[in-house]
């Protein structure tokens, strides 16, 4: 196989173009996979718009997907041709200090790198058009019928799991879910505030629901999101625009001193500070998920910490991709985790630009792109 169809971003903010692209065979520790389904995540949109970072084009975006192993380079021992896999934007080499630590999932070798457009092995791209290299994205580039990924960034999953559903577990849904289940760890009957009701925030709400929280408060500036959020276990809503005092004070009044846990999923610095200051003294835990502006500074009175509030950060929900994600797939298969409600749209690969339109307009949570026309 020398050429495949891929959706190429030639320049920032311009519609993707389906092109015939050459995909090289996998090198050492690399795997070539056939993508079956991919979905659009806000991170793709952010780097495609290229407003806040150095633009890198032409590029093949996409990092939330599910596929099947087509071929492997030398040294790959834990995968076989035909295996069902989720490519993940961060990896697990299983050798570094982070991978050997029970407390970290931030692999030194394979952790997220948004600026790299090449493979680690030789510093070159596996994609080209008439000899011109096309940049990779997050080591995954799933907006292509075939892609080459480092084996440490592939999660082998149960072959009976429906790929058009579990593909969304390779990024945003697991990030929010793990922020709740692995980091915030709300107790049964407790209260949780979720800041930002996009897909990640709703996944955090889903995690709080699974954990048995009795009050799940959704905080968002867009009231249109409130009705949808009820499906994810959100029990009450706070729109900061409806109040003339800081939202942390509103939440403290509603909860007799503050919520037990909060999870911040917007990346806005004011929301981060509010999320921390709205948890109860003595036992409250706030978890930051959203990625802030590079110049943002977190400011709070140190007494808020001394009064026994805890501030935590998380990356990819603290899941180690290869070790932990298969269990998240099983949560779905056991019907504990509901995924269908996250999937609001479906398009064919040739209609991929529609997925961008839905997200820009705020109409979609997740849009599944089927590679089989």
SERO-4910 file (N, C-alpha, C, O; in steps of 0.05 Angstrom, whole numbers):
BEGIN
 pado doro    nc1    nc2    nc3   cac1   cac2   cac3    cc1    cc2    cc3    oc1    oc2    oc3
  Unk    A     17    -24      0      0      0      0     18     25      0     34     29     18
  Unk    A     15     41    -20     32     65    -21     16     90    -15     26    109     -2
  Unk    A     -9     92    -26    -24    117    -21    -50    111     -6    -61     89     -8
  Unk    A    -59    131      7    -85    129     22    -98    157     21    -85    177     15
  Unk    A   -124    157     28   -138    183     29   -134    195     57   -136    181     77
  Unk    A   -127    221     57   -124    235     83   -135    263     79   -135    274     58
  Unk    A   -145    274    102   -155    302    101   -132    320    110   -124    320    133
  Unk    A   -122    335     91    -98    352     96   -106    381    101   -122    393     87
  Unk    A    -94    392    123    -98    420    129    -74    434    116    -51    431    126
  Unk    A    -78    450     95    -56    463     81    -48    489     94    -25    497     93
  Unk    A    -68    502    106    -62    527    120    -82    532    142   -104    519    143
  Unk    A    -75    549    161    -91    554    185   -120    563    178   -124    581    162
  Unk    A   -139    550    190   -167    558    188   -180    553    161   -204    560    158
  Unk    A   -166    541    142   -178    535    116   -189    507    116   -178    489    129
  Unk    A   -211    502    101   -223    475    101   -202    453     94   -184    458     78
  Unk    A   -205    430    106   -187    408    100   -193    398     72   -216    399     63
  Unk    A   -173    387     59   -176    377     32   -169    347     32   -147    339     41
  Unk    A   -187    330     21   -181    302     19   -161    297     -3   -167    304    -27
  Unk    A   -138    287      4   -116    283    -16   -107    254    -16   -111    239      3
  Unk    A    -94    246    -38    -80    220    -39    -53    224    -26    -37    240    -37
  Unk    A    -48    211     -5    -23    215     10     -8    188     12    -19    167     15
  Unk    A     19    190      9     35    166     12     41    162     42     48    181     56
  Unk    A     37    138     51     42    132     79     64    110     80     60     88     71
  Unk    A     87    118     91    110     99     92    104     76    111     88     79    129
  Unk    A    119     54    107    116     32    126    126     40    154    142     58    157
  Unk    A    117     26    175    126     33    202    155     25    206    164      4    197
  Unk    A    170     42    220    198     36    228    198     23    255    177     15    266
  Unk    A    222     20    267    225      6    293    206     19    313    205     43    316
  Unk    A    192      2    328    173     10    349    149     26    339    135     39    355
  Unk    A    144     25    313    121     39    302    101     19    291    108     -4    285
  Unk    A     76     28    289     54     11    279     38     27    259     33     50    263
  Unk    A     31     14    237     13     27    217    -15     16    222    -19     -9    223
  Unk    A    -34     34    226    -61     25    231    -81     36    211    -77     57    199
  Unk    A   -102     20    207   -124     29    190   -145     42    209   -156     29    227
  Unk    A   -149     67    205   -169     82    222   -197     74    212   -203     76    188
  Unk    A   -214     66    231   -242     59    224   -261     83    230   -278     90    214
  Unk    A   -257     95    253   -273    118    261   -255    138    275   -237    131    290
  Unk    A   -260    164    270   -245    184    285   -266    206    293   -287    207    281
  Unk    A   -259    222    313   -278    243    321   -262    269    324   -238    269    327
  Unk    A   -276    291    324   -263    317    326   -263    326    355   -284    325    369
  Unk    A   -240    334    365   -236    344    392   -229    374    390   -218    382    369
  Unk    A   -235    389    410   -229    418    409   -199    424    405   -193    445    394
  Unk    A   -182    405    413   -153    409    409   -146    410    380   -129    426    371
  Unk    A   -159    393    364   -155    394    334   -163    422    324   -148    434    309
  Unk    A   -186    431    333   -196    457    323   -176    480    331   -171    498    315
  Unk    A   -166    479    356   -148    499    366   -123    501    350   -114    523    343
  Unk    A   -111    479    343    -86    479    328    -90    484    298    -72    493    284
  Unk    A   -114    477    289   -122    483    261   -125    513    257   -117    524    237
  Unk    A   -138    526    277   -141    555    276   -115    569    279   -110    590    268
  Unk    A    -96    557    295    -69    566    299    -67    596    307    -50    611    298
  Unk    A    -85    604    325    -85    632    334    -66    637    357    -55    658    360
  Unk    A    -62    616    374    -46    621    398    -20    607    398     -7    606    419
  Unk    A    -11    596    375     14    582    375     27    582    348     16    592    328
  Unk    A     52    572    346     66    572    321     52    554    301     49    530    307
  Unk    A     44    564    278     30    547    258     49    527    246     72    533    239
  Unk    A     40    502    242     56    481    229     38    468    208     21    452    214
  Unk    A     43    475    183     27    465    160     46    458    137     68    469    136
  Unk    A     37    441    118     12    425    118     13    404    140     35    395    148
  Unk    A    -10    396    149    -12    378    172    -37    360    170    -57    369    159
  Unk    A    -34    336    180    -58    318    182    -65    317    212    -51    306    228
  Unk    A    -88    329    218    -98    330    245   -112    304    253   -111    284    238
  Unk    A   -124    304    276   -139    281    286   -124    266    307   -100    259    303
  Unk    A   -137    261    330   -123    245    351   -143    228    368   -134    214    386
  Unk    A   -169    231    362   -188    215    377   -199    195    357   -214    202    339
  Unk    A   -193    169    361   -199    150    340   -198    121    350   -190    116    372
  Unk    A   -206    104    332   -203     75    337   -196     62    310   -206     70    289
  Unk    A   -179     42    311   -171     29    286   -161      1    290   -165    -11    312
  Unk    A   -149    -10    269   -141    -38    269   -112    -39    259   -105    -26    239
  Unk    A    -95    -55    273    -67    -57    265    -64    -70    238    -75    -91    233
  Unk    A    -49    -55    220    -45    -65    192    -17    -77    189    -14    -98    176
  Unk    A      4    -65    201     31    -75    200     47    -63    223     39    -43    235
  Unk    A     70    -76    229     86    -67    252    115    -66    244    125    -82    227
  Unk    A    130    -47    256    159    -46    252    172    -64    272    159    -76    289
  Unk    A    199    -67    270    213    -85    287    212    -75    316    211    -51    322
  Unk    A    213    -95    334    213    -89    363    185    -87    375    183    -85    400
  Unk    A    164    -87    359    137    -86    371    128   -115    378    125   -132    360
  Unk    A    125   -120    404    120   -147    412     92   -151    424     82   -174    425
  Unk    A     79   -129    432     53   -133    447     29   -128    429      7   -127    439
  Unk    A     33   -125    403     10   -122    385     13   -141    362     36   -150    355
  Unk    A     -9   -148    349     -9   -165    326    -27   -153    304    -44   -136    310
  Unk    A    -22   -161    279    -39   -152    257    -68   -160    264    -73   -182    271
  Unk    A    -87   -141    260   -115   -146    266   -124   -137    293   -148   -137    298
  Unk    A   -106   -131    311   -114   -121    337   -130    -95    335   -124    -78    318
  Unk    A   -149    -92    352   -165    -67    354   -150    -49    374   -143    -57    396
  Unk    A   -147    -24    366   -131     -5    382   -143     23    383   -158     31    365
  Unk    A   -137     37    404   -142     66    406   -115     80    405    -99     75    423
  Unk    A   -111     98    386    -87    114    386    -91    136    406   -112    148    408
  Unk    A    -70    143    422    -72    163    443    -50    184    439    -28    178    432
  Unk    A    -58    209    444    -40    232    440    -16    233    460      3    248    456
  Unk    A    -18    216    480      5    214    499     10    184    501     -7    168    494
  Unk    A     34    176    511     40    148    510     49    136    536     48    149    557
  Unk    A     58    112    535     67     97    558     89     78    548     84     57    537
  Unk    A    115     87    553    137     70    544    142     47    562    154     27    554
  Unk    A    132     49    587    135     29    608    163     27    619    169      9    636
  Unk    A    181     44    610    209     42    619    218     66    636    235     63    654
  Unk    A    207     90    632    217    114    645    207    116    674    190    100    683
  Unk    A    217    135    688    210    139    717    180    144    720    168    134    739
  Unk    A    168    159    702    139    165    703    123    139    699    104    134    714
  Unk    A    131    123    679    116     99    673    118     79    696    100     63    701
  Unk    A    142     79    709    146     60    731    133     69    757    129     54    776
  Unk    A    125     95    758    112    106    782     82    100    781     70    103    760
  Unk    A     71     92    804     42     87    805     27    114    804      3    114    799
  Unk    A     41    136    810     28    162    813     27    178    788     12    198    787
  Unk    A     41    171    767     43    188    743     35    173    718     39    149    715
  Unk    A     25    189    699     20    178    672     34    195    651     28    194    627
  Unk    A     53    212    660     66    231    642     92    220    631    114    230    638
  Unk    A     90    200    614    114    186    602    134    206    591    127    224    576
  Unk    A    159    203    599    180    221    590    184    220    560    188    241    547
  Unk    A    184    196    549    189    192    520    165    201    503    169    214    482
  Unk    A    141    195    512    118    197    493     97    217    503     75    217    492
  Unk    A    103    233    522     82    252    531     75    272    509     91    275    490
  Unk    A     53    284    511     42    301    490     63    322    481     77    334    497
  Unk    A     65    325    454     82    346    443     67    358    419     64    345    398
  Unk    A     56    382    423     39    394    403     55    406    380     44    412    358
  Unk    A     81    411    384     97    425    364    111    405    345    120    414    323
  Unk    A    114    380    352    128    361    335    111    351    312     88    343    317
  Unk    A    121    353    288    106    343    265    119    319    252    112    311    230
  Unk    A    137    306    267    152    283    256    152    260    275    143    263    298
  Unk    A    162    237    267    164    213    284    190    215    300    210    226    291
  Unk    A    189    203    324    212    204    342    236    188    331    259    197    334
  Unk    A    231    166    317    252    148    309    273    160    292    297    156    297
  Unk    A    265    176    272    285    188    254    280    217    248    294    229    232
  Unk    A    261    230    263    256    258    259    244    265    232    247    287    223
  Unk    A    231    245    220    219    250    194    189    242    194    180    228    212
  Unk    A    174    253    175    146    246    172    142    220    157    159    213    140
  Unk    A    121    206    163    114    182    148     94    189    125     87    172    109
  Unk    A     85    214    124     66    223    104     79    240     83     96    257     90
  Unk    A     72    237     58     82    256     38     63    256     14     48    237      9
  Unk    A     64    278     -1     49    281    -26     69    289    -47     81    311    -46
  Unk    A     74    272    -67     94    277    -88    121    285    -76    134    304    -87
  Unk    A    128    272    -55    155    278    -43    155    300    -23    175    303     -9
  Unk    A    133    315    -21    132    337      0    121    325     26     99    314     27
  Unk    A    137    327     48    128    316     73    104    331     84    102    355     81
  Unk    A     86    316     96     62    328    110     66    323    140     72    300    148
  Unk    A     63    343    156     67    341    185     47    323    199     23    323    192
  Unk    A     57    309    219     40    294    237     28    313    258     37    336    261
  Unk    A      9    303    273     -3    318    295     -6    300    320    -19    279    318
  Unk    A      5    307    342      4    293    368     12    263    365      3    247    381
  Unk    A     28    257    345     37    230    341     16    211    331     20    186    331
  Unk    A     -8    221    324    -30    204    317    -41    208    288    -44    189    273
  Unk    A    -47    234    281    -57    241    254    -78    221    244    -73    206    225
  Unk    A   -101    222    257   -122    202    251   -141    210    229   -159    195    222
  Unk    A   -138    234    218   -155    242    195   -143    231    170   -140    245    150
  Unk    A   -136    205    170   -124    191    148   -133    162    149   -136    151    171
  Unk    A   -138    150    126   -147    122    126   -127    104    139   -133     84    152
  Unk    A   -101    110    135    -79     96    148    -61    116    161    -56    138    150
  Unk    A    -50    109    184    -31    127    198    -10    110    212    -14     87    217
  Unk    A     12    123    218     34    109    232     37    122    259     40    146    262
  Unk    A     38    105    280     38    114    308     59     98    323     64     75    318
  Unk    A     72    111    343     91     96    360     75     75    376     53     81    385
  Unk    A     86     51    379     71     29    391     63     36    420     44     25    431
  Unk    A     79     53    433     73     61    461     49     79    463     40     85    486
  Unk    A     39     89    441     15    106    441    -10     92    431    -30    104    423
  Unk    A     -9     65    431    -32     49    423    -42     32    445    -27     17    458
  Unk    A    -68     34    451    -81     18    471    -96     -5    458   -114     -1    442
  Unk    A    -88    -30    464   -102    -53    453   -128    -57    469   -127    -58    494
  Unk    A   -150    -59    455   -176    -61    468   -191    -87    461   -184   -100    441
  Unk    A   -212    -92    476   -230   -115    471   -241   -113    442   -254    -93    435
  Unk    A   -236   -134    426   -246   -132    398   -276   -132    395   -286   -126    374
  Unk    A   -291   -138    416   -320   -138    414   -331   -110    419   -355   -105    416
  Unk    A   -314    -91    428   -324    -64    434   -329    -49    407   -312    -50    389
  Unk    A   -352    -35    405   -358    -21    380   -340      3    375   -340     21    391
  Unk    A   -324      2    354   -304     23    349   -316     50    345   -303     70    350
  Unk    A   -341     51    334   -354     77    329   -363     91    355   -372    113    354
  Unk    A   -361     77    377   -368     88    403   -343     93    420   -338    115    429
  Unk    A   -327     72    423   -304     74    441   -281     92    430   -263     98    445
  Unk    A   -283    100    405   -263    118    394   -261    144    410   -240    156    412
  Unk    A   -284    153    422   -283    178    437   -269    176    464   -265    196    478
  Unk    A   -262    151    472   -247    147    497   -217    153    494   -203    153    514
  Unk    A   -208    157    470   -179    161    467   -170    189    473   -146    195    472
  Unk    A   -188    207    481   -179    234    489   -199    246    510   -197    240    534
  Unk    A   -217    263    500   -233    280    518   -250    267    539   -250    276    562
  Unk    A   -263    246    531   -282    233    550   -266    221    574   -274    223    597
  Unk    A   -244    207    567   -227    195    588   -215    217    606   -212    213    630
  Unk    A   -208    240    594   -196    262    609   -216    271    631   -208    274    654
  Unk    A   -241    276    624   -260    285    643   -268    264    663   -270    269    687
  Unk    A   -273    240    653   -281    217    669   -260    212    691   -266    208    714
  Unk    A   -234    211    682   -212    205    701   -208    227    721   -200    222    743
  Unk    A   -213    252    712   -210    274    731   -228    270    755   -221    276    777
  Unk    A   -252    260    749   -271    254    771   -264    229    786   -260    229    810
  Unk    A   -261    206    772   -258    180    785   -230    176    797   -228    164    818
  Unk    A   -210    186    784   -182    181    793   -170    203    810   -152    198    826
  Unk    A   -180    228    807   -167    250    820   -185    263    841   -177    265    864
  Unk    A   -208    272    833   -227    285    852   -238    264    872   -240    269    896
  Unk    A   -244    240    861   -254    218    877   -277    226    896   -274    223    921
  Unk    A   -299    236    886   -321    244    903   -333    220    918   -335    198    906
  Unk    A   -340    224    942   -353    202    958   -382    200    951   -394    219    941
  Unk    A   -393    177    956   -422    173    952   -438    193    969   -433    197    992
  Unk    A   -457    206    956   -474    225    970   -461    253    972   -473    271    985
  Unk    A   -438    257    960   -425    283    963   -434    303    941   -450    297    923
  Unk    A   -423    328    943   -429    349    923   -405    355    906   -382    356    916
  Unk    A   -410    360    880   -389    365    861   -397    388    843   -420    389    833
  Unk    A   -379    407    839   -384    429    820   -367    424    795   -343    420    797
  Unk    A   -379    426    772   -365    422    746   -365    449    732   -386    460    726
  Unk    A   -341    460    726   -339    486    712   -334    480    682   -313    468    675
  Unk    A   -353    487    665   -351    483    637   -365    457    628   -357    435    636
  Unk    A   -387    460    613   -403    437    606   -400    429    576   -420    422    563
  Unk    A   -375    430    567   -369    418    541   -366    388    545   -373    378    566
  Unk    A   -354    374    525   -352    345    526   -335    336    550   -343    317    564
  Unk    A   -313    350    556   -296    342    579   -311    346    605   -310    329    623
  Unk    A   -324    369    608   -338    375    633   -361    355    637   -366    346    660
  Unk    A   -375    348    616   -397    329    618   -387    301    624   -400    285    638
  Unk    A   -363    295    615   -350    269    622   -343    269    651   -345    248    665
  Unk    A   -334    292    662   -329    294    691   -355    290    707   -355    277    727
  Unk    A   -376    302    696   -402    299    709   -410    269    709   -421    259    729
  Unk    A   -406    256    686   -411    227    684   -396    211    705   -406    193    717
  Unk    A   -370    219    709   -354    206    729   -365    211    757   -365    192    773
  Unk    A   -374    235    763   -385    241    789   -411    225    793   -417    216    815
  Unk    A   -427    222    771   -451    207    773   -445    177    779   -458    165    796
  Unk    A   -425    166    765   -417    138    769   -407    134    798   -412    114    810
  Unk    A   -393    155    809   -382    153    836   -404    155    857   -400    149    881
  Unk    A   -428    165    849   -450    166    868   -454    193    881   -468    195    902
  Unk    A   -443    214    870   -447    241    881   -477    248    879   -491    241    860
  Unk    A   -487    261    900   -516    267    900   -523    294    889   -545    298    878
  Unk    A   -504    313    891   -508    340    879   -486    345    859   -462    345    867
  Unk    A   -493    348    834   -473    355    814   -481    381    801   -501    383    787
  Unk    A   -466    402    807   -473    429    799   -457    436    774   -433    434    773
  Unk    A   -471    444    753   -458    452    728   -456    482    727   -475    497    731
  Unk    A   -431    492    722   -426    521    720   -419    527    691   -399    517    681
  Unk    A   -434    544    678   -428    551    650   -442    577    643   -462    585    654
  Unk    A   -429    591    624   -440    617    616   -462    614    594   -476    633    587
  Unk    A   -465    590    583   -484    585    562   -508    569    572   -505    545    576
  Unk    A   -531    582    577   -554    568    588   -565    546    570   -579    528    579
  Unk    A   -558    547    544   -567    526    526   -556    499    533   -567    478    525
  Unk    A   -534    499    548   -521    473    554   -534    459    578   -529    435    583
  Unk    A   -551    473    593   -561    463    618   -580    439    614   -577    419    628
  Unk    A   -598    440    594   -617    419    591   -603    393    583   -609    372    595
  Unk    A   -584    395    565   -568    371    556   -553    359    579   -551    334    581
  Unk    A   -543    376    597   -526    367    619   -541    349    639   -528    333    653
  Unk    A   -567    351    639   -582    334    658   -578    304    651   -579    287    669
  Unk    A   -574    298    626   -570    270    617   -544    258    630   -541    234    632
  Unk    A   -526    276    638   -500    267    648   -499    268    679   -478    266    690
  Unk    A   -522    272    691   -523    271    720   -523    298    734   -524    300    758
  Unk    A   -521    320    718   -521    347    730   -548    352    742   -569    350    729
  Unk    A   -548    361    767   -573    364    782   -582    393    784   -606    399    787
  Unk    A   -563    412    783   -570    441    785   -550    457    770   -527    448    764
  Unk    A   -557    482    763   -541    498    745   -536    525    756   -553    538    769
  Unk    A   -512    535    751   -504    562    759   -493    576    735   -473    567    724
  Unk    A   -505    599    727   -494    615    706   -482    640    720   -497    657    731
  Unk    A   -455    643    720   -443    666    734   -454    693    725   -454    712    740
  Unk    A   -465    694    700   -476    720    690   -502    727    705   -510    750    704
  Unk    A   -515    708    718   -540    713    732   -536    725    760   -555    732    773
  Unk    A   -511    728    768   -505    737    795   -487    761    796   -470    765    778
  Unk    A   -490    778    816   -473    802    818   -451    798    839   -440    818    849
  Unk    A   -444    774    845   -422    768    863   -406    744    851   -417    730    834
  Unk    A   -381    740    860   -365    718    849   -379    691    852   -392    686    872
  Unk    A   -376    675    831   -391    649    831   -384    631    854   -400    615    863
  Unk    A   -358    634    864   -351    617    887   -368    624    912   -374    606    928
  Unk    A   -375    649    914   -392    657    937   -420    646    933   -433    638    953
  Unk    A   -430    647    909   -457    636    903   -458    607    910   -477    597    923
  Unk    A   -437    592    901   -437    563    906   -434    557    936   -447    539    947
  Unk    A   -418    573    950   -415    569    979   -441    573    994   -448    558   1013
  Unk    A   -457    592    985   -483    597    997   -502    574    992   -518    567   1009
  Unk    A   -501    564    967   -519    542    959   -513    516    974   -530    498    975
  Unk    A   -488    513    984   -479    487    994   -470    488   1023   -456    470   1032
  Unk    A   -478    509   1037   -471    511   1065   -441    510   1070   -431    495   1086
  Unk    A   -427    527   1055   -398    530   1059   -380    520   1037   -356    525   1037
  Unk    A   -392    508   1016   -375    499    994   -380    471    986   -391    455   1001
  Unk    A   -373    464    961   -377    436    951   -354    419    962   -333    429    969
  Unk    A   -358    393    962   -338    374    970   -315    372    949   -292    368    956
  Unk    A   -323    373    924   -304    370    902   -312    390    879   -335    395    875
  Unk    A   -291    400    865   -297    415    841   -278    407    819   -255    398    825
  Unk    A   -287    409    794   -271    401    771   -273    423    750   -295    429    741
  Unk    A   -250    435    743   -250    458    725   -242    449    697   -220    438    693
  Unk    A   -259    453    678   -255    442    651   -254    463    629   -257    457    605
  Unk    A   -251    489    636   -252    510    615   -224    520    608   -219    528    585
  Unk    A   -206    520    628   -179    532    623   -178    562    627   -157    574    624
  Unk    A   -201    574    634   -201    603    639   -191    608    668   -201    595    687
  Unk    A   -172    625    671   -159    629    698   -179    637    719   -177    628    742
  Unk    A   -199    654    713   -219    662    733   -235    638    742   -242    636    766
  Unk    A   -242    621    723   -257    597    731   -240    578    748   -250    565    766
  Unk    A   -214    577    742   -197    560    758   -196    569    787   -198    553    806
  Unk    A   -193    596    791   -193    607    818   -219    602    832   -220    595    855
  Unk    A   -241    607    817   -268    602    829   -272    573    837   -283    567    858
  Unk    A   -262    555    820   -265    526    825   -250    518    851   -260    502    866
  Unk    A   -227    531    856   -212    525    880   -226    538    904   -230    525    925
  Unk    A   -234    563    901   -246    577    924   -274    568    932   -284    576    953
  Unk    A   -287    553    914   -315    544    920   -315    518    935   -337    508    943
  Unk    A   -292    505    940   -293    479    955   -293    485    985   -283    505    994
  Unk    A   -304    466   1000   -308    469   1029   -281    468   1043   -263    453   1036
  Unk    A   -278    485   1064   -253    482   1080   -253    456   1095   -274    444   1100
  Unk    A   -230    447   1103   -228    422   1118   -225    397   1102   -210    379   1110
  Unk    A   -238    396   1079   -237    371   1062   -240    375   1032   -237    357   1016
  Unk    A   -246    400   1024   -252    404    996   -227    400    977   -205    407    984
  Unk    A   -233    388    954   -212    384    934   -221    395    907   -243    389    898
  Unk    A   -203    412    896   -209    423    869   -189    411    849   -165    408    855
  Unk    A   -199    403    826   -182    390    805   -182    408    780   -204    414    769
  Unk    A   -159    415    770   -157    431    746   -151    413    722   -133    397    722
  Unk    A   -168    415    702   -167    399    677   -161    416    653   -144    409    636
  Unk    A   -175    439    651   -172    457    628   -144    469    626   -131    475    646
  Unk    A   -134    472    601   -107    483    597   -109    514    594   -124    524    577
  Unk    A    -94    529    611    -97    558    611    -80    571    589    -63    559    576
  Unk    A    -85    597    585    -67    614    569    -39    613    582    -36    612    606
  Unk    A    -19    614    565      9    611    574     17    632    595     33    627    613
  Unk    A      5    656    593     12    678    612     -5    679    637     -1    696    654
  Unk    A    -24    661    639    -42    661    662    -27    656    688     -9    640    689
  Unk    A    -36    670    709    -24    666    736    -47    660    756    -67    674    756
  Unk    A    -43    639    771    -64    631    791    -59    646    817    -38    642    829
  Unk    A    -78    662    825    -75    677    850    -98    671    869   -121    672    862
  Unk    A    -91    665    894   -111    661    915    -98    667    942    -73    665    944
  Unk    A   -113    674    962   -102    679    988    -92    652   1000   -107    633   1000
  Unk    A    -67    652   1010    -56    626   1020    -73    615   1043    -72    591   1048
  Unk    A    -89    631   1057   -106    620   1078   -126    600   1066   -135    582   1080
  Unk    A   -133    603   1041   -152    584   1028   -139    556   1028   -153    536   1030
  Unk    A   -113    555   1026    -99    529   1026    -95    520   1055    -99    497   1062
  Unk    A    -86    539   1072    -81    532   1100   -106    521   1114   -104    506   1133
  Unk    A   -129    530   1104   -155    521   1116   -163    494   1104   -187    487   1103
  Unk    A   -143    479   1095   -146    451   1087   -164    447   1063   -181    429   1062
  Unk    A   -158    464   1043   -169    458   1016   -146    448   1000   -123    455   1004
  Unk    A   -152    430    981   -131    417    965   -135    425    936   -157    424    925
  Unk    A   -113    432    922   -114    438    894    -98    417    879    -74    412    886
  Unk    A   -110    404    859    -96    384    844    -98    389    814   -116    403    805
  Unk    A    -79    380    799    -80    381    770    -80    353    759    -72    334    772
  Unk    A    -90    350    735    -91    324    722    -85    327    692    -91    347    680
  Unk    A    -73    306    682    -67    304    653    -79    278    643    -73    257    654
  Unk    A    -97    279    623   -110    255    612   -123    239    634   -123    214    634
  Unk    A   -135    253    654   -150    239    675   -134    219    692   -145    201    705
  Unk    A   -107    223    692    -89    205    706    -89    177    696    -80    158    710
  Unk    A   -100    172    672    -99    145    661    -72    140    647    -63    157    632
  Unk    A    -60    117    652    -37    108    636    -50     96    611    -66     77    614
  Unk    A    -43    105    587    -58     96    563    -60     66    559    -81     55    556
  Unk    A    -37     52    560    -37     24    553    -47      7    577    -61    -13    573
  Unk    A    -40     15    601    -47      0    625    -76      3    633    -90    -16    640
  Unk    A    -86     28    632   -112     34    644   -136     37    625   -158     31    633
  Unk    A   -131     45    600   -154     50    582   -171     25    576   -195     28    573
  Unk    A   -159      1    574   -176    -22    569   -198    -25    590   -220    -34    584
  Unk    A   -192    -17    615   -212    -20    636   -235      1    632   -257     -4    640
  Unk    A   -229     24    620   -249     44    614   -268     33    592   -292     37    593
  Unk    A   -256     19    573   -273      6    552   -291    -14    565   -314    -16    557
  Unk    A   -281    -29    584   -297    -49    598   -320    -36    614   -341    -47    617
  Unk    A   -314    -12    625   -336      2    639   -359      7    620   -382      5    628
  Unk    A   -352     15    595   -373     19    576   -387     -7    569   -412     -8    567
  Unk    A   -372    -28    565   -383    -54    557   -402    -65    579   -421    -79    574
  Unk    A   -395    -58    605   -412    -67    627   -435    -48    632   -451    -52    651
  Unk    A   -438    -28    615   -460     -8    617   -458      9    641   -479     21    649
  Unk    A   -435     12    654   -432     30    676   -428     59    665   -438     78    676
  Unk    A   -412     60    644   -406     86    631   -423     88    606   -423     69    589
  Unk    A   -437    110    603   -454    114    579   -439    132    559   -431    154    566
  Unk    A   -436    122    535   -422    138    514   -440    150    493   -434    171    481
  Unk    A   -462    136    487   -479    145    465   -488    174    467   -491    188    447
  Unk    A   -493    183    492   -503    210    496   -482    232    489   -490    255    485
  Unk    A   -457    224    488   -436    244    479   -436    248    449   -426    268    439
  Unk    A   -446    228    435   -444    228    405   -469    242    394   -491    231    393
  Unk    A   -465    267    385   -488    283    376   -490    284    345   -512    289    335
  Unk    A   -469    278    331   -469    279    301   -452    257    290   -433    247    303
  Unk    A   -458    249    265   -442    230    250   -440    240    221   -459    248    209
  Unk    A   -415    239    210   -411    247    182   -392    226    169   -379    211    183
  Unk    A   -392    227    142   -373    210    128   -347    225    125   -345    249    130
  Unk    A   -326    211    118   -299    223    116   -299    247     97   -286    267    102
  Unk    A   -313    244     74   -314    265     55   -328    291     65   -324    312     54
  Unk    A   -343    288     87   -357    311     98   -343    321    124   -356    335    140
  Unk    A   -318    315    127   -303    321    152   -305    351    160   -305    357    183
  Unk    A   -306    369    140   -308    397    147   -333    404    161   -335    424    176
  Unk    A   -354    388    157   -380    392    172   -375    390    202   -387    404    218
  Unk    A   -358    371    210   -352    366    238   -340    392    251   -346    399    273
  Unk    A   -322    405    235   -311    430    245   -333    452    248   -333    467    267
  Unk    A   -351    453    228   -372    473    229   -390    469    254   -397    488    268
  Unk    A   -397    443    259   -414    437    283   -400    447    308   -413    459    326
  Unk    A   -374    442    310   -360    449    335   -357    479    337   -360    490    359
  Unk    A   -350    493    315   -347    522    316   -374    535    325   -374    555    340
  Unk    A   -396    524    315   -422    536    322   -432    527    350   -452    537    360
  Unk    A   -417    509    363   -424    500    389   -448    481    389   -462    478    409
  Unk    A   -452    468    366   -476    450    364   -470    421    372   -488    406    378
  Unk    A   -444    414    373   -438    385    377   -422    381    403   -408    399    412
  Unk    A   -425    357    414   -407    348    435   -385    332    420   -362    339    420
  Unk    A   -393    309    409   -374    294    393   -388    286    366   -411    277    365
  Unk    A   -373    291    345   -382    284    318   -364    261    308   -340    264    306
  Unk    A   -376    238    303   -361    214    294   -357    216    263   -377    220    249
  Unk    A   -333    213    254   -326    213    226   -320    184    217   -301    172    226
  Unk    A   -337    173    200   -333    146    191   -315    145    167   -319    159    147
  Unk    A   -293    129    169   -274    128    147   -285    110    124   -276    112    101
  Unk    A   -305     94    130   -318     78    109   -340     94     98   -360     99    111
  Unk    A   -337    103     73   -357    122     62   -385    108     61   -404    121     52
***
